[in-house]
C-alpha cells in the first residue's frame, strides 16, 4: 500500500490586515506553508510516497493551488469555502481528507490571523501526535518516526520524537520550496479533487479557561475601627506572628535569626 503524506496550506487572497475581500491579484502562501510542502516532498522521495495537498479556500484560489502543486505534489484536494472559518472548523474539514495519511505537514502560521492553531486542532481531531514550531529535522533511519528540533522561548530548543501518524508544523526557515518545472507548470500532473464542506458548523471541543483553585471560606474581620479590622484580616495581632528589631554585626545578626527561628518553632 502506497504511503500518503498530507500537506495543509492556506491561501490568502488579499494583503494581510487590508480589510479587503479575497482578491486573486494579491494571492499568496506563507513561507511556512511552502516550507511544509518542500519538507513533505523530500520525505516522500525518501519513502517513495505520494503527497496530497489539502486546502480550504474559495474558488478564486484554484489556479494558485494548482500552480503550487506543480512543484511535485501528486494530489490536490480543494475544499471550496468562502469567507473566514474558525480554526476548529477548518481542522475538522481538513481531517476528512487526511485520515489515511502517515504524516501531515503544515505551516506554523498564516499571513492573516497567524494564530497557528489549526495544526493542533487537526492533531486532536485525528488523534495523532503533534510537534509544533519545528525548525530542524534530525537524520533518522526509521521510516515511521522522526526526531525534530523545536523552538522554545528565550532562544532555547528541544528535540522531540514523533511516531506515525503525526502532525507537524514548520517554520518558513526550515526549507525553500523547489521551483516547478516548465512542463509541470504548463501541464499540471496533480490529480485535482473538488470537495465540499462536510459541515457548516464547527465541532465542539468544550470550553477552556485558566485553572482557578476553589475559593476558601474566611471569616469576616472583626474590630471597632478600620485599623482593628485590618489587623484582624492580616492576623497582625496573632501570637504566631513574631518580630524583633536588632542592630548587630552580620555574623551576630545571622546567629540571632537562627536562634529566634528555633525558639519560635520554625527550625528544629
VENDA-V357907 format. One record per pair of residues at least 12 apart in sequence whose C-alpha atoms are under 10 Angstrom apart, sorted by sequence separation. I is the first residue (numbers start at 0). J is the second residue. D is the distance in Angstrom with one decimal. If there is no record, write none. Layout:
BEGIN
I | J | D
I | J | D
END
This chain:
BEGIN
11 | 23 | 8.6
12 | 24 | 7.4
13 | 25 | 5.0
14 | 26 | 7.9
39 | 51 | 9.3
52 | 64 | 8.7
64 | 76 | 9.3
65 | 77 | 9.6
105 | 117 | 8.6
106 | 118 | 8.2
118 | 130 | 8.9
119 | 131 | 7.7
135 | 147 | 5.8
136 | 148 | 6.0
146 | 158 | 6.5
147 | 159 | 5.3
148 | 160 | 9.0
219 | 231 | 8.8
220 | 232 | 5.1
10 | 23 | 9.6
12 | 25 | 5.6
13 | 26 | 6.0
14 | 27 | 8.8
39 | 52 | 9.8
52 | 65 | 9.9
64 | 77 | 8.1
105 | 118 | 6.6
118 | 131 | 7.6
134 | 147 | 7.7
135 | 148 | 4.7
136 | 149 | 9.1
146 | 159 | 5.6
147 | 160 | 6.2
218 | 231 | 9.9
219 | 232 | 7.6
220 | 233 | 8.9
243 | 256 | 9.7
11 | 25 | 7.8
12 | 26 | 4.2
13 | 27 | 8.1
36 | 50 | 8.6
61 | 75 | 9.9
78 | 92 | 8.0
104 | 118 | 8.4
133 | 147 | 6.5
134 | 148 | 5.7
135 | 149 | 7.1
145 | 159 | 8.2
146 | 160 | 4.4
147 | 161 | 7.9
218 | 232 | 8.7
220 | 234 | 9.5
11 | 26 | 5.5
12 | 27 | 6.6
36 | 51 | 9.5
52 | 67 | 9.3
78 | 93 | 8.3
103 | 118 | 8.8
116 | 131 | 9.4
132 | 147 | 9.7
133 | 148 | 5.7
134 | 149 | 5.8
135 | 150 | 9.0
145 | 160 | 5.6
146 | 161 | 6.6
217 | 232 | 9.3
10 | 26 | 6.8
11 | 27 | 5.5
12 | 28 | 9.0
36 | 52 | 8.1
52 | 68 | 7.4
61 | 77 | 7.4
77 | 93 | 9.9
105 | 121 | 10.0
115 | 131 | 8.8
130 | 146 | 10.0
131 | 147 | 9.7
132 | 148 | 8.6
133 | 149 | 4.5
134 | 150 | 6.5
144 | 160 | 7.0
145 | 161 | 5.5
146 | 162 | 9.2
243 | 259 | 9.2
10 | 27 | 6.1
11 | 28 | 6.3
51 | 68 | 9.0
60 | 77 | 8.8
61 | 78 | 9.9
76 | 93 | 9.3
115 | 132 | 9.0
130 | 147 | 7.9
131 | 148 | 9.8
132 | 149 | 5.7
133 | 150 | 6.3
144 | 161 | 5.5
145 | 162 | 6.8
242 | 259 | 9.6
9 | 27 | 8.7
10 | 28 | 5.5
11 | 29 | 8.3
50 | 68 | 9.4
61 | 79 | 9.1
78 | 96 | 9.6
103 | 121 | 9.3
130 | 148 | 9.2
131 | 149 | 7.2
132 | 150 | 6.0
133 | 151 | 9.7
143 | 161 | 8.6
144 | 162 | 4.4
145 | 163 | 8.7
241 | 259 | 9.1
9 | 28 | 6.4
10 | 29 | 8.2
58 | 77 | 8.7
60 | 79 | 9.0
103 | 122 | 9.0
130 | 149 | 7.6
131 | 150 | 8.6
132 | 151 | 8.4
143 | 162 | 5.9
144 | 163 | 6.1
149 | 168 | 9.9
150 | 169 | 10.0
241 | 260 | 9.4
8 | 28 | 7.3
9 | 29 | 7.8
51 | 71 | 10.0
52 | 72 | 6.8
57 | 77 | 8.7
58 | 78 | 9.0
59 | 79 | 9.4
76 | 96 | 7.7
142 | 162 | 9.4
143 | 163 | 5.4
144 | 164 | 8.8
145 | 165 | 9.6
147 | 167 | 9.2
149 | 169 | 8.9
150 | 170 | 9.3
8 | 29 | 8.4
50 | 71 | 8.0
51 | 72 | 6.3
52 | 73 | 8.1
53 | 74 | 8.4
54 | 75 | 8.1
55 | 76 | 8.6
56 | 77 | 7.0
57 | 78 | 8.0
58 | 79 | 6.0
76 | 97 | 9.9
137 | 158 | 8.9
141 | 162 | 9.6
142 | 163 | 9.0
143 | 164 | 8.2
144 | 165 | 8.9
148 | 169 | 10.0
149 | 170 | 9.7
10 | 32 | 9.4
49 | 71 | 9.5
50 | 72 | 5.1
51 | 73 | 6.0
52 | 74 | 6.1
53 | 75 | 6.0
54 | 76 | 6.5
55 | 77 | 6.3
56 | 78 | 6.3
57 | 79 | 5.2
58 | 80 | 7.5
59 | 81 | 9.5
134 | 156 | 9.2
136 | 158 | 9.2
137 | 159 | 10.0
143 | 165 | 9.7
147 | 169 | 10.0
241 | 263 | 7.9
8 | 31 | 9.1
9 | 32 | 7.3
49 | 72 | 7.4
50 | 73 | 5.3
51 | 74 | 4.6
52 | 75 | 4.8
53 | 76 | 4.7
54 | 77 | 5.4
55 | 78 | 4.7
56 | 79 | 5.5
57 | 80 | 4.9
58 | 81 | 7.8
133 | 156 | 9.7
135 | 158 | 9.2
136 | 159 | 9.8
137 | 160 | 9.8
240 | 263 | 9.4
8 | 32 | 5.5
49 | 73 | 6.0
50 | 74 | 6.4
51 | 75 | 5.8
52 | 76 | 6.1
53 | 77 | 6.1
54 | 78 | 6.1
55 | 79 | 6.1
56 | 80 | 5.4
57 | 81 | 4.9
93 | 117 | 9.5
97 | 121 | 9.4
103 | 127 | 9.6
107 | 131 | 6.9
108 | 132 | 9.1
133 | 157 | 9.6
239 | 263 | 8.2
7 | 32 | 7.4
8 | 33 | 7.9
48 | 73 | 9.5
49 | 74 | 7.8
50 | 75 | 8.7
51 | 76 | 7.4
52 | 77 | 8.4
53 | 78 | 7.5
54 | 79 | 8.4
55 | 80 | 6.2
56 | 81 | 6.8
57 | 82 | 7.6
102 | 127 | 9.0
106 | 131 | 9.1
107 | 132 | 5.8
133 | 158 | 9.5
239 | 264 | 9.9
6 | 32 | 8.4
7 | 33 | 9.9
54 | 80 | 9.7
55 | 81 | 8.8
56 | 82 | 8.5
57 | 83 | 9.9
90 | 116 | 9.1
91 | 117 | 9.3
94 | 120 | 9.6
98 | 124 | 9.5
99 | 125 | 9.8
101 | 127 | 9.7
102 | 128 | 9.5
103 | 129 | 9.4
104 | 130 | 9.9
105 | 131 | 9.1
106 | 132 | 8.5
107 | 133 | 8.1
133 | 159 | 9.4
6 | 33 | 9.7
8 | 35 | 8.3
56 | 83 | 9.3
90 | 117 | 5.6
94 | 121 | 6.4
98 | 125 | 6.6
102 | 129 | 9.9
104 | 131 | 9.9
105 | 132 | 9.8
106 | 133 | 9.5
7 | 35 | 8.1
8 | 36 | 8.2
43 | 71 | 10.0
55 | 83 | 9.9
86 | 114 | 8.7
89 | 117 | 7.1
90 | 118 | 7.3
93 | 121 | 7.5
94 | 122 | 8.7
97 | 125 | 8.4
98 | 126 | 9.6
130 | 158 | 10.0
131 | 159 | 10.0
6 | 35 | 6.8
7 | 36 | 8.2
43 | 72 | 9.6
55 | 84 | 9.5
86 | 115 | 8.7
87 | 116 | 8.3
88 | 117 | 8.9
89 | 118 | 9.9
90 | 119 | 8.5
91 | 120 | 7.9
92 | 121 | 9.2
94 | 123 | 9.9
95 | 124 | 9.6
98 | 127 | 9.6
130 | 159 | 7.4
5 | 35 | 9.7
6 | 36 | 6.1
40 | 70 | 8.7
41 | 71 | 10.0
86 | 116 | 6.3
87 | 117 | 6.7
90 | 120 | 5.8
91 | 121 | 6.8
94 | 124 | 6.9
95 | 125 | 9.2
129 | 159 | 9.7
130 | 160 | 8.5
5 | 36 | 8.9
6 | 37 | 9.6
36 | 67 | 9.0
40 | 71 | 7.0
85 | 116 | 9.7
86 | 117 | 5.1
87 | 118 | 9.6
89 | 120 | 8.7
90 | 121 | 4.7
93 | 124 | 9.6
94 | 125 | 6.6
129 | 160 | 9.7
130 | 161 | 7.4
4 | 36 | 9.9
6 | 38 | 9.5
36 | 68 | 8.8
39 | 71 | 10.0
40 | 72 | 7.3
85 | 117 | 8.9
86 | 118 | 8.8
87 | 119 | 9.1
88 | 120 | 8.9
89 | 121 | 8.5
90 | 122 | 8.5
91 | 123 | 9.6
92 | 124 | 10.0
93 | 125 | 10.0
128 | 160 | 9.6
129 | 161 | 7.3
6 | 39 | 7.0
26 | 59 | 9.1
27 | 60 | 9.4
37 | 70 | 8.4
39 | 72 | 9.1
40 | 73 | 9.8
56 | 89 | 10.0
86 | 119 | 9.3
87 | 120 | 5.8
88 | 121 | 9.6
90 | 123 | 9.1
91 | 124 | 6.7
128 | 161 | 6.5
129 | 162 | 9.3
136 | 169 | 10.0
5 | 39 | 7.6
6 | 40 | 9.4
26 | 60 | 7.7
33 | 67 | 8.5
36 | 70 | 8.8
37 | 71 | 8.9
55 | 89 | 7.0
86 | 120 | 7.1
87 | 121 | 7.8
90 | 124 | 7.4
91 | 125 | 8.9
127 | 161 | 9.5
128 | 162 | 7.1
129 | 163 | 9.9
133 | 167 | 7.3
134 | 168 | 9.2
135 | 169 | 8.4
4 | 39 | 6.7
5 | 40 | 9.9
21 | 56 | 10.0
23 | 58 | 9.9
24 | 59 | 9.8
28 | 63 | 9.0
36 | 71 | 9.1
37 | 72 | 9.6
54 | 89 | 9.1
55 | 90 | 9.4
86 | 121 | 8.9
90 | 125 | 9.4
127 | 162 | 8.9
128 | 163 | 7.6
129 | 164 | 8.9
130 | 165 | 7.8
131 | 166 | 8.1
132 | 167 | 7.9
133 | 168 | 6.2
134 | 169 | 6.2
135 | 170 | 9.0
3 | 39 | 10.0
4 | 40 | 8.5
21 | 57 | 8.3
23 | 59 | 6.1
27 | 63 | 8.0
28 | 64 | 9.3
36 | 72 | 8.3
87 | 123 | 9.7
127 | 163 | 7.7
128 | 164 | 6.6
129 | 165 | 5.5
130 | 166 | 6.5
131 | 167 | 5.6
132 | 168 | 5.6
133 | 169 | 4.5
134 | 170 | 5.8
22 | 59 | 7.8
23 | 60 | 7.0
26 | 63 | 7.5
27 | 64 | 9.8
55 | 92 | 7.7
87 | 124 | 8.9
127 | 164 | 5.5
128 | 165 | 4.5
129 | 166 | 4.7
130 | 167 | 4.9
131 | 168 | 4.8
132 | 169 | 5.3
133 | 170 | 6.0
134 | 171 | 8.3
135 | 172 | 9.1
136 | 173 | 8.6
4 | 42 | 8.3
21 | 59 | 8.1
22 | 60 | 9.2
23 | 61 | 9.8
54 | 92 | 9.3
55 | 93 | 7.3
126 | 164 | 8.6
127 | 165 | 5.0
128 | 166 | 6.2
129 | 167 | 5.7
130 | 168 | 6.6
131 | 169 | 6.8
132 | 170 | 6.0
133 | 171 | 9.5
134 | 172 | 7.0
135 | 173 | 6.2
4 | 43 | 6.9
21 | 60 | 9.2
23 | 62 | 9.1
28 | 67 | 8.9
53 | 92 | 9.7
54 | 93 | 7.2
125 | 164 | 8.9
126 | 165 | 8.8
127 | 166 | 6.6
128 | 167 | 8.5
129 | 168 | 8.3
130 | 169 | 8.8
131 | 170 | 9.0
132 | 171 | 9.8
133 | 172 | 9.6
134 | 173 | 5.4
135 | 174 | 9.3
3 | 43 | 8.1
23 | 63 | 8.5
27 | 67 | 9.9
53 | 93 | 6.7
125 | 165 | 9.0
126 | 166 | 9.7
133 | 173 | 7.8
134 | 174 | 9.2
2 | 43 | 8.4
53 | 94 | 9.4
102 | 143 | 9.0
125 | 166 | 9.1
4 | 46 | 9.7
54 | 96 | 9.9
101 | 143 | 8.1
102 | 144 | 9.6
122 | 164 | 9.2
3 | 46 | 9.6
53 | 96 | 7.4
122 | 165 | 7.2
123 | 166 | 9.5
2 | 46 | 7.6
3 | 47 | 9.3
4 | 48 | 6.8
5 | 49 | 8.5
6 | 50 | 7.2
7 | 51 | 8.6
8 | 52 | 7.3
9 | 53 | 8.9
10 | 54 | 7.6
12 | 56 | 9.2
52 | 96 | 9.6
53 | 97 | 8.1
121 | 165 | 10.0
122 | 166 | 5.8
1 | 46 | 9.3
2 | 47 | 7.6
3 | 48 | 5.6
4 | 49 | 6.1
5 | 50 | 5.9
6 | 51 | 6.1
7 | 52 | 5.9
8 | 53 | 6.7
9 | 54 | 6.1
10 | 55 | 8.0
11 | 56 | 8.5
12 | 57 | 8.9
51 | 96 | 9.1
52 | 97 | 9.4
121 | 166 | 7.6
122 | 167 | 8.8
1 | 47 | 7.9
2 | 48 | 4.8
3 | 49 | 4.9
4 | 50 | 4.9
5 | 51 | 4.8
6 | 52 | 4.7
7 | 53 | 5.1
8 | 54 | 5.5
9 | 55 | 7.0
10 | 56 | 6.3
11 | 57 | 9.8
51 | 97 | 8.4
120 | 166 | 10.0
1 | 48 | 6.1
2 | 49 | 6.3
3 | 50 | 5.9
4 | 51 | 6.1
5 | 52 | 5.9
6 | 53 | 6.2
7 | 54 | 5.9
8 | 55 | 8.1
9 | 56 | 7.2
10 | 57 | 8.5
12 | 59 | 8.1
119 | 166 | 7.9
0 | 48 | 9.7
1 | 49 | 7.2
2 | 50 | 8.8
3 | 51 | 6.8
4 | 52 | 8.6
5 | 53 | 7.3
6 | 54 | 8.5
7 | 55 | 8.8
8 | 56 | 9.3
12 | 60 | 7.5
118 | 166 | 6.6
119 | 167 | 8.9
10 | 59 | 9.6
11 | 60 | 8.5
51 | 100 | 8.6
118 | 167 | 7.1
119 | 168 | 8.8
10 | 60 | 6.6
50 | 100 | 9.2
118 | 168 | 6.5
9 | 60 | 9.7
10 | 61 | 9.6
12 | 63 | 9.9
49 | 100 | 9.6
52 | 103 | 9.6
117 | 168 | 9.4
50 | 102 | 10.0
51 | 103 | 9.2
52 | 104 | 9.5
116 | 168 | 9.8
10 | 63 | 8.2
48 | 101 | 9.7
50 | 103 | 9.6
115 | 168 | 8.4
10 | 64 | 7.9
9 | 64 | 9.5
8 | 64 | 8.9
8 | 67 | 9.7
102 | 161 | 9.9
21 | 81 | 9.0
42 | 102 | 9.8
102 | 162 | 9.0
103 | 163 | 9.5
107 | 167 | 8.6
108 | 168 | 8.4
21 | 82 | 8.3
101 | 162 | 9.3
102 | 163 | 6.2
103 | 164 | 7.9
104 | 165 | 8.7
105 | 166 | 7.6
106 | 167 | 8.3
107 | 168 | 4.8
108 | 169 | 8.7
20 | 82 | 8.5
101 | 163 | 5.6
102 | 164 | 5.3
103 | 165 | 6.4
104 | 166 | 6.0
105 | 167 | 6.1
106 | 168 | 5.0
107 | 169 | 5.3
108 | 170 | 7.9
39 | 102 | 8.7
100 | 163 | 9.0
101 | 164 | 4.8
102 | 165 | 5.0
103 | 166 | 4.7
104 | 167 | 5.0
105 | 168 | 4.5
106 | 169 | 5.2
107 | 170 | 5.6
108 | 171 | 9.0
39 | 103 | 8.1
100 | 164 | 7.2
101 | 165 | 7.0
102 | 166 | 6.0
103 | 167 | 6.2
104 | 168 | 5.8
105 | 169 | 6.4
106 | 170 | 6.4
107 | 171 | 8.0
39 | 104 | 6.6
99 | 164 | 9.0
100 | 165 | 8.9
101 | 166 | 9.1
102 | 167 | 7.8
103 | 168 | 8.5
104 | 169 | 7.5
105 | 170 | 9.1
106 | 171 | 7.4
6 | 72 | 9.2
38 | 104 | 7.8
39 | 105 | 9.4
98 | 164 | 9.2
100 | 166 | 9.8
5 | 72 | 9.7
36 | 103 | 9.9
37 | 104 | 9.6
38 | 105 | 9.8
4 | 72 | 9.7
35 | 103 | 9.0
36 | 104 | 7.2
4 | 73 | 10.0
5 | 74 | 9.4
6 | 75 | 9.5
7 | 76 | 9.8
35 | 104 | 5.4
36 | 105 | 7.8
3 | 73 | 9.6
5 | 75 | 9.9
34 | 104 | 9.1
35 | 105 | 5.4
36 | 106 | 8.7
3 | 74 | 9.8
34 | 105 | 8.5
35 | 106 | 5.7
32 | 104 | 8.5
33 | 105 | 8.9
34 | 106 | 7.2
35 | 107 | 8.9
32 | 105 | 6.0
33 | 106 | 7.5
34 | 107 | 9.8
31 | 105 | 7.6
32 | 106 | 4.2
31 | 106 | 4.3
32 | 107 | 7.6
30 | 106 | 7.8
31 | 107 | 6.1
32 | 108 | 7.9
29 | 106 | 7.6
30 | 107 | 9.5
31 | 108 | 6.8
32 | 109 | 7.8
28 | 106 | 9.7
29 | 107 | 9.4
30 | 108 | 8.9
31 | 109 | 7.9
32 | 110 | 9.9
124 | 202 | 9.5
29 | 108 | 7.6
30 | 109 | 8.8
31 | 110 | 9.7
29 | 109 | 6.0
30 | 110 | 9.1
124 | 204 | 9.5
28 | 109 | 7.9
29 | 110 | 5.9
123 | 204 | 9.4
28 | 110 | 7.6
29 | 111 | 9.5
7 | 90 | 9.6
27 | 110 | 8.6
29 | 113 | 9.9
120 | 204 | 9.2
7 | 93 | 7.8
6 | 93 | 9.9
5 | 93 | 9.9
7 | 97 | 9.3
5 | 96 | 8.9
6 | 97 | 8.8
5 | 97 | 6.3
4 | 97 | 8.6
5 | 98 | 9.3
3 | 97 | 8.9
5 | 99 | 8.9
6 | 100 | 9.5
15 | 109 | 9.6
16 | 110 | 9.0
17 | 111 | 9.4
4 | 99 | 8.8
5 | 100 | 5.8
15 | 110 | 6.1
16 | 111 | 6.6
3 | 99 | 7.2
4 | 100 | 5.3
5 | 101 | 7.7
6 | 102 | 8.6
7 | 103 | 7.4
8 | 104 | 9.0
9 | 105 | 9.2
14 | 110 | 8.4
15 | 111 | 5.1
16 | 112 | 8.4
46 | 142 | 7.1
2 | 99 | 8.7
3 | 100 | 4.9
4 | 101 | 5.8
5 | 102 | 6.2
6 | 103 | 5.5
7 | 104 | 6.4
8 | 105 | 6.6
9 | 106 | 8.6
13 | 110 | 9.6
14 | 111 | 8.2
15 | 112 | 8.3
45 | 142 | 8.6
46 | 143 | 9.7
2 | 100 | 7.2
3 | 101 | 6.0
4 | 102 | 5.3
5 | 103 | 4.4
6 | 104 | 4.8
7 | 105 | 5.1
8 | 106 | 7.1
11 | 109 | 8.1
12 | 110 | 9.9
13 | 111 | 8.9
15 | 113 | 10.0
38 | 136 | 9.5
96 | 194 | 9.2
2 | 101 | 6.6
3 | 102 | 7.6
4 | 103 | 6.0
5 | 104 | 6.2
6 | 105 | 5.9
7 | 106 | 7.6
9 | 108 | 9.3
10 | 109 | 8.7
11 | 110 | 6.8
12 | 111 | 9.7
2 | 102 | 9.2
3 | 103 | 9.1
4 | 104 | 7.9
5 | 105 | 8.6
6 | 106 | 8.9
9 | 109 | 6.8
10 | 110 | 8.8
11 | 111 | 7.1
42 | 142 | 9.4
8 | 109 | 8.7
9 | 110 | 8.6
10 | 111 | 9.7
31 | 132 | 9.9
95 | 196 | 9.6
9 | 111 | 9.6
92 | 194 | 9.8
95 | 197 | 8.1
92 | 195 | 9.0
93 | 196 | 9.5
92 | 196 | 6.6
93 | 197 | 9.7
91 | 196 | 9.7
92 | 197 | 6.4
70 | 176 | 7.7
71 | 177 | 8.8
91 | 197 | 8.6
92 | 198 | 7.6
70 | 177 | 6.3
71 | 178 | 9.4
89 | 196 | 9.5
91 | 198 | 8.6
92 | 199 | 9.5
69 | 177 | 9.9
70 | 178 | 6.1
71 | 179 | 7.3
88 | 196 | 9.9
67 | 176 | 9.4
69 | 178 | 8.6
70 | 179 | 4.3
71 | 180 | 9.1
88 | 197 | 10.0
91 | 200 | 9.8
92 | 201 | 9.2
7 | 117 | 9.4
69 | 179 | 5.5
70 | 180 | 7.3
88 | 198 | 8.3
91 | 201 | 7.5
92 | 202 | 9.9
7 | 118 | 8.7
67 | 178 | 9.4
68 | 179 | 8.4
69 | 180 | 7.5
88 | 199 | 8.1
90 | 201 | 9.2
91 | 202 | 7.2
67 | 179 | 8.1
69 | 181 | 9.1
71 | 183 | 8.3
88 | 200 | 6.9
89 | 201 | 8.1
90 | 202 | 9.6
66 | 179 | 8.2
69 | 182 | 9.0
70 | 183 | 7.7
76 | 189 | 9.8
87 | 200 | 9.7
88 | 201 | 4.3
89 | 202 | 9.9
69 | 183 | 5.4
70 | 184 | 8.3
73 | 187 | 9.6
74 | 188 | 8.5
75 | 189 | 6.3
76 | 190 | 8.3
77 | 191 | 7.5
78 | 192 | 8.6
79 | 193 | 7.5
80 | 194 | 9.6
87 | 201 | 6.2
88 | 202 | 6.4
68 | 183 | 9.0
69 | 184 | 5.7
72 | 187 | 9.7
73 | 188 | 7.0
74 | 189 | 4.9
75 | 190 | 5.9
76 | 191 | 6.1
77 | 192 | 6.2
78 | 193 | 6.4
79 | 194 | 6.5
80 | 195 | 7.6
84 | 199 | 9.2
85 | 200 | 9.5
86 | 201 | 8.7
87 | 202 | 6.8
88 | 203 | 9.2
68 | 184 | 9.0
69 | 185 | 8.9
71 | 187 | 9.4
72 | 188 | 8.2
73 | 189 | 4.5
74 | 190 | 4.6
75 | 191 | 4.9
76 | 192 | 4.7
77 | 193 | 5.2
78 | 194 | 4.6
79 | 195 | 5.7
80 | 196 | 7.1
84 | 200 | 9.2
85 | 201 | 7.3
87 | 203 | 8.3
66 | 183 | 8.7
67 | 184 | 9.1
69 | 186 | 8.6
70 | 187 | 9.5
71 | 188 | 8.3
72 | 189 | 6.0
73 | 190 | 6.2
74 | 191 | 6.1
75 | 192 | 6.0
76 | 193 | 6.0
77 | 194 | 5.9
78 | 195 | 5.3
79 | 196 | 7.0
84 | 201 | 8.4
87 | 204 | 8.1
65 | 183 | 10.0
66 | 184 | 6.4
69 | 187 | 5.9
70 | 188 | 9.9
71 | 189 | 7.8
72 | 190 | 8.8
73 | 191 | 8.9
74 | 192 | 7.5
75 | 193 | 8.4
76 | 194 | 6.7
77 | 195 | 8.2
78 | 196 | 6.4
65 | 184 | 8.5
66 | 185 | 9.2
68 | 187 | 7.9
69 | 188 | 7.1
70 | 189 | 9.6
76 | 195 | 9.9
78 | 197 | 9.3
80 | 199 | 9.7
66 | 186 | 10.0
67 | 187 | 9.9
68 | 188 | 8.5
69 | 189 | 7.1
66 | 187 | 7.7
68 | 189 | 6.6
65 | 187 | 7.0
68 | 190 | 9.6
65 | 188 | 9.2
66 | 189 | 9.9
68 | 191 | 9.8
65 | 189 | 7.7
65 | 190 | 9.5
65 | 191 | 8.1
64 | 191 | 9.8
61 | 191 | 9.7
38 | 169 | 8.8
35 | 167 | 8.6
61 | 193 | 9.8
35 | 168 | 7.2
36 | 169 | 9.9
41 | 174 | 9.9
34 | 168 | 9.6
35 | 169 | 6.1
34 | 169 | 7.0
35 | 170 | 8.0
38 | 173 | 8.1
32 | 168 | 8.8
33 | 169 | 9.7
34 | 170 | 7.1
35 | 171 | 7.9
37 | 173 | 9.2
38 | 174 | 6.6
40 | 176 | 9.2
31 | 168 | 8.2
32 | 169 | 7.9
33 | 170 | 9.6
34 | 171 | 5.4
37 | 174 | 6.4
38 | 175 | 8.7
40 | 177 | 9.4
52 | 189 | 9.4
31 | 169 | 6.1
32 | 170 | 8.3
33 | 171 | 7.3
34 | 172 | 7.3
35 | 173 | 8.3
36 | 174 | 8.9
37 | 175 | 6.6
38 | 176 | 8.3
51 | 189 | 8.9
30 | 169 | 9.7
31 | 170 | 4.9
32 | 171 | 7.2
34 | 173 | 6.2
35 | 174 | 7.7
36 | 175 | 9.2
37 | 176 | 4.9
50 | 189 | 9.4
51 | 190 | 9.1
52 | 191 | 9.7
53 | 192 | 9.4
55 | 194 | 9.3
30 | 170 | 7.8
31 | 171 | 3.6
33 | 173 | 9.8
34 | 174 | 4.8
35 | 175 | 9.1
36 | 176 | 7.0
37 | 177 | 6.8
51 | 191 | 10.0
54 | 194 | 9.9
55 | 195 | 9.3
29 | 170 | 9.8
30 | 171 | 4.7
31 | 172 | 7.4
33 | 174 | 7.9
34 | 175 | 5.6
35 | 176 | 8.5
36 | 177 | 9.4
53 | 194 | 9.9
55 | 196 | 8.7
29 | 171 | 7.8
30 | 172 | 7.8
31 | 173 | 8.0
33 | 175 | 7.0
34 | 176 | 5.9
30 | 173 | 9.5
31 | 174 | 8.4
33 | 176 | 5.5
34 | 177 | 9.5
30 | 174 | 8.9
31 | 175 | 9.1
32 | 176 | 9.3
33 | 177 | 9.1
30 | 175 | 8.0
31 | 176 | 9.7
30 | 176 | 8.6
4 | 164 | 9.9
6 | 166 | 9.6
5 | 166 | 9.1
6 | 167 | 9.6
7 | 168 | 9.5
6 | 168 | 9.9
END
